[in-house]
């Protein structure tokens, strides 16, 4: 299982997947806005989206887990 954490403080602009979706390595799962820049957050591996801890509009801090991917 791969936990993907926020590296910077920001706001979740868009969520592009739902729990249970099959995910490909490099697929964009979350788009954050930080310092007036859009930052796409991609999956580090292929698998299934196990958890999704954010929604559009949520504020996040560095180190917060955004989502988990479980290998199939």
C-alpha positions in Angstrom: 0.0 0.0 0.0 1.3 3.5 -0.9 0.3 6.5 1.2 0.5 9.7 -0.7 1.0 12.8 1.5 0.8 16.5 0.9 4.2 18.1 0.6 2.9 21.7 0.9 0.0 23.5 2.6 -2.8 24.2 0.2 -6.4 23.7 -0.8 -7.8 20.7 -2.7 -9.1 22.1 -6.0 -10.4 18.9 -7.5 -10.7 15.1 -6.8 -10.5 13.0 -10.0 -11.2 9.5 -8.6 -13.4 7.7 -6.1 -12.7 4.9 -3.6 -12.6 1.5 -5.4 -11.4 2.9 -8.7 -8.6 1.0 -10.6 -5.7 3.4 -10.8 -2.8 3.5 -13.2 0.7 4.6 -12.2 1.0 8.3 -12.9 -2.8 8.9 -13.0 -3.8 12.2 -11.4 -5.9 11.6 -8.3 -6.1 15.1 -6.7 -5.4 18.6 -7.9 -4.3 21.0 -5.2 -3.8 24.8 -5.3 -0.9 26.2 -3.4 0.6 29.7 -3.8 -1.9 30.4 -6.6 -0.5 27.4 -8.6 -2.4 24.2 -9.5 -0.4 21.1 -8.5 -1.6 17.7 -9.8 -0.9 14.8 -7.4 -0.4 11.5 -9.2 -0.5 7.9 -8.1 3.0 6.4 -7.5 1.8 2.9 -8.5 -1.0 1.0 -10.2 -3.7 -0.5 -8.0 -7.0 0.3 -6.4 -7.8 3.5 -4.6 -8.3 2.2 -1.0 -8.8 5.5 0.9 -9.4 9.1 -0.1 -9.0 11.5 2.8 -9.8 14.8 1.1 -12.7 16.5 -0.8 -12.7 19.6 -3.0 -12.3 22.7 -0.9 -10.5 21.0 2.0 -7.4 22.7 3.4 -4.4 20.4 3.8 -1.1 20.7 5.7 2.3 19.2 4.9 2.4 15.5 5.8 -1.3 14.9 5.7 -2.3 11.7 3.9 -4.3 12.5 0.8 -5.0 8.9 -0.4 -3.8 5.3 -0.3 -3.3 3.0 -3.3 -3.3 -0.8 -2.8 -1.6 -3.0 -5.4 -4.0 -5.5 -7.0 
